[in-house]
Amino acid sequence: MQPAKIAPNDRLIVALDLPGVAPAEAMIARLGDSVTFYKIGYQLAYAGGLPLVRRLADAGKKVFIDLKLHDISHTVARGVESVAKLGATFLTVHAYPQTMKAAVEGRAGSGLKILGVTVLTSYDDGDLHAAGYRFGVADLAEARARQAQVLGVDGLVCSPEEAASLHKIVGHQMVLVTPGIRPAGATTGDQKRIMTPARAISAGADYLVVGRPVIEAADPKAMAEAIQAEIVQALG
């Protein structure tokens, strides 16, 4: 059962993976009222996009800052303090215990919610083993979910393939945000653990992050609305 407090339209997060503020603002205008939640990641943030967070928030939109922070605890905590002043809803950090603990400390007193990134959706078991991990994707994601829950993290970023198993661990007190969403017929790109919007929602995802299938569509608004309709149908 999905948390009732999440409005259906808020469940789609469109990733503004664009090279600058001007094309991002043009895309936001094209999408209009069809999208209520946006993600700003590396590409746009490093092209002057962070002030856009406040402008979107002031316009009534929700914003997910996806910078996947990971550093010494003091640096993470102070960085999160600064991000908390921008008006964003979500911020990602890598799900290492010290990093998550510092991020929770840094966001204290604000409305910012911390998301722990379990395993990137472009990784599979072979990639983890090549990086020196003894766990496969499923085991590492579950271990990090348990740690995040103890540390007071608000949610997890995982592939839709892990959503059902992680909800068994954390219940619905923590939200699950799933990238790797590809509508039927869309190319997979560099993603390895993917799912359609309907299947992801049925598997237990709370929010779906969709970038290229929307922003590269001939009609981005029509694509966003189609995904929204699929989400509503999957919710029953």
N, C-alpha and C positions, 0 to 999 in steps of 0.2 A: 504493500500500500504506500503510495507516494504522500509526502507531507502536504496537507491541504493548504498550508499557508503560502505556497509558491503559486503565483498566478501563472496560468498556462503560457501567456505571452512572454513572461520573464524567463521561461525555461530555455529559450533559444538565445545563446550569446554569440553574436557575430564578431569574428576576429577581424579587426581593421589592420590587416597585414598589408600595409600600403607604404609607399616611400616618402610620404610627407603629409603635412597637415592639410594642404589644399586638396589633394585627392581624397583624403579621409573625410573631410567636410563635404565634399561632393558626393561621396558614397552615402554618408549619413542623410543628406538631403534626398537622394534617390530612394532610400529605404523608408524615409518618412516615419509615420506612426506604426509601420509594420514591425519595427524592432525597438525594443525597450532596453536592451542590455548589450553592451559592447565590450570587447576585449582589446586592450592596448598592450602589445608585446614589444620585443626588442626592436623590430624594424621601425615602427612608428615612434616609440619612446625616444630612440636615439636620433630621430630626425626632427626633434622639437615637439613631440606629441604629448608630453606630460601636462602642459597647461590645458590641453583639450579635456583632460579629466574633469577639471572644475567646471568648464563650460558645459559639458554634457550633464554633469550632476545638477547644475543650476537650471538646466532645461528639463529636469525631471527624469533623465535617463540614469541607468545603473552602469557602473564601469568596473571591469575586472582588469587589474594591472597584473600582467603576467611577466614578471622579471626573474622568477625562480631564484630568489636570494639564497646565498650560501657563503658564509664567511665566519670569522671568529665572532663569538657571541656579542661582544660589545658593538661591533660594526653592524651586525644584523639588527640589534635592538634599536640603535640610533637611526639606522636607515628606515626601519618600519615606523618609528616616531614621525619622521618627515613625510613618509607616504601617507600616513593617517590623516594628515592635514589637507590632502588633496581632494577628499570627498569621495574616494572610491569605495565600492562595496567589498570587493575581494582583492587579495594580494597573494601571490604564490611564493612559497619558499620550498627548497628541496627538503624532503622529509628525513633529515638527519636529526637525531634527538636534540643536540645542542642548538641547532639552528631553529628548530620549531619552538623550543623553550624560550629562546631569546626573542623570537618574533611575537609570541604571545605576551611576553613582558613589554615589548615595545609598543604594542597596539593598545595597551591598557587605557581605559577611559575614553576610548574612541568607538565609533561604530564600524570600524574596519574589521573584516573577517579574514582569518588566515587559512589558506589552503595548503596542505602538504602534498607535494608532488611525489607520488609513489614510484612509478617507473614510467619513463617517457613512452608514448605510444609508438614511437619509431624503433623501439628496442624489442627484441625477442630473447629467448633463453640464450641463444648463441652470442648475442651482443653482450649480455651480462657476464657470461663466462669469459669472453675475451677481455672484458674490463676488470677481471679479477674477482668477481662475485662467486660465491659458492652456491647461492640460491638461484633458482629460476624465477621467472616473472611472478608467478602466482604466489610463491612462498615469500618473496621479498615484499610484494605489495601487502600481503597480510601482516607480516611482521611490522612494517611501517605504519599500517593502520592501527595496530594495537598501541604502538608507541605514541602516535598522534592523539589517540583518544585519552590516554593517561595524562598527556601534557596540556590538554585543554584546547587543542586545535579545532577550528570550526568545521573543517571539511577536508576532503581529499580530492586530488586530481588523479584519475585512473582511466584505463581504457574501459569501454563498456563491457569487455569480456570479464573483467574482475568485479563489476558492480554488484552482482548478486552475492558473491562470496564475501565481499567487504561489508555489505549491509548486514550480513549475519553476525559480523564481528562488532560493528559500531551502531547497529540499529538505525534509527532515523534521527538521532540527535546530531549527527554529522551529515552534511550534504556531500553528495558525490557529483563532481563536475567531470564530464567526459569529453575529451577531444577525440580525434579519430572517427568522427561521424561523417559518413559518406552516403548521400541519397542514392537510391538505386540507379545504376548506370553511370555514376560519377567515377572519375579516375581515382586511384588510391594515392598517387603521389608517393611521398616518402613514408607514409604511414604503413604499419604492419599489422596492428591489432585494431581492426575497424568494425563498424556495425552501422546499419541504417538507423535513421532517427527513431522509427517505430520500435525496432528491436532493442535499441538502447534504453528507451523509456520502459519497455516491458521488462528489461533485465534489472531495472532499479535505478537508472541514472536520474538524477534530479535536475541537472542542467546539461545542455548539449552545446559544445563549442564548435562552431562551423565557420570556416574561413573561406578558402578558395572556392568551394562549390557555390557560395553566395556571391562573393565580390567579383568573381570571374564569370558569372552567368551573364547571358545576353540581357536578361531582365532580373537584376538582383532582387527587386521587391517581390516579383512573382515567385522567385525561388524561396525567399524567406517565408512568404505566406504559405507556400506549399509545405514547407517543413513545419511551420506552426500548425497547420491542419493535421499533419501526420502525428504530431505530438498530442494534440487534442484527442484524436481518434484512439491512439495508444493508451491514453489515460482513461478512456471509456466514459 
